[in-house]
Amino acid sequence: MLKKPVWENLFKFPENTPLHSFEFYADSAFQRSFTFEPKGSRLRSCETGGAQLILQGPEGPNTFHCTLLDPSRFSEFFHHHKTTSFPNGFTRCMEPTGKSWDRTREIEQACRRLLLDLGNVSDFSARYEEVTKNFLFANTDTSLHEGNESLARFCVEFQAQKGEQTRRFKIQRGRTDVESFISDLEQTLMTREHLEKALQQPWPAPRGKLSVLWSASCVAKLLLHFIQQFEFLSRTQESFELLRGSFPQLSFQVIDNWKQQNRVDVEGRPRSETLLIDGGSPSVIFNEQVSGFSRRNSSRDFPITAPWEPALFGRERESNIFMQLGNGISIREMDVQAFQASTGLISLKITEAALVHQGVEGEFVEPVTWELPLLDLLSSFKLFSDSSTPHPLTWSQRGQKLFVEVTSSAALSPALEFPGTVPLAHYW
């Protein structure tokens, strides 16, 4: 088990050990998943974990991997050099202590309530996943540190049809605060009015300069890709200076590790509130030198620089942002089809957008593909809603997929060249 006092004795090396340096990492993750279908549900649980030890000696580095989370036997193998690899055994850790897991009832209720709200839909399925991970880290220069991370993720998929229009829908929710997430399931995930509007024959999309309102989920996706570009250009001083020299004036700040908790990253460094972006300039170089942002998927992976819980805070906020929009387009959902971190060019597929007439959302328009520089798009945001929501996204890099909770609000771009098919006079 990953109990810190027990593992600390592991690093009391014999005096005759020709060891220059070492690095140790171990984790144990407990996962529960609940799959709901109208005619049956399944509950599963599993545990994964392991350890990695890198020993730097006279003949160079030697890396050990092990899924045997037993400190005494782990110590035996590398102190006495009985083998160059660890046995592929696994000692099961105990389930997280505390209140017994009783979320299935709340999840089933949320699913059945959604089915009732939506009416006649088909191929309905939902999956709730909850993961709690504990980890340990130590190296030659630091004592043993312990940390943890958690996530709760809920995904619903179904198909709906109206006349000749058939669409498949996917709704996702998630956050790192597991206990608070259950209350999110009590909120309405989708209304029948929204569903029926989405199934109507879409109108042609307008073309020209108009006001665009981006939903909070769209802003979250754009923000995460922006941080991806920020990390890519922070790898060298030259590329970072190029970014800083061409940085536009932004109407928001980006802060990570803003939740006031005593936490560390996977290299034992403190996760303290960090201002990443402040209006017109990057506030840090977002690479391995910035403390608190070292992450890894498992003990088999190596650390990478990645965000945890980035949040966007707009400088100017409005409670009724639709009224500030007036006439224009409201973009509800979109997919990022392609993104080049080196150039910042992003290709968007606007999958769900509606016309807005005098602050009132109206007819849905046809899907639109839009390619433009991401920094130009972000600099067009001038006003933000005064409410923010968390969104579950994935940071994919070097073969790792890390859960990231992005907190964002809706954002208004007063004048963007929208790539539709009909003139603006067609509607206004």
PyMOL commands that set and color helices and strands:
alter all, ss='L'
color gray80, all
select helices_A, chain A and resi 4-11+71-79+104-118+178-184+192-198+216-233+237-245+321-325+374-379+424-426
alter helices_A, ss='H'
color red, helices_A
select strands_A, chain A and resi 21-37+40-57+60-66+122-139+142-162+165-175+206-214+252-256+274-278+281-282+294-295+304-305+311-314+317-318+328-339+345-357+360-365+368-373+383-385+389-397+400-408+411-419+422-423
alter strands_A, ss='S'
color yellow, strands_A
deselect
rebuild
show_as cartoon
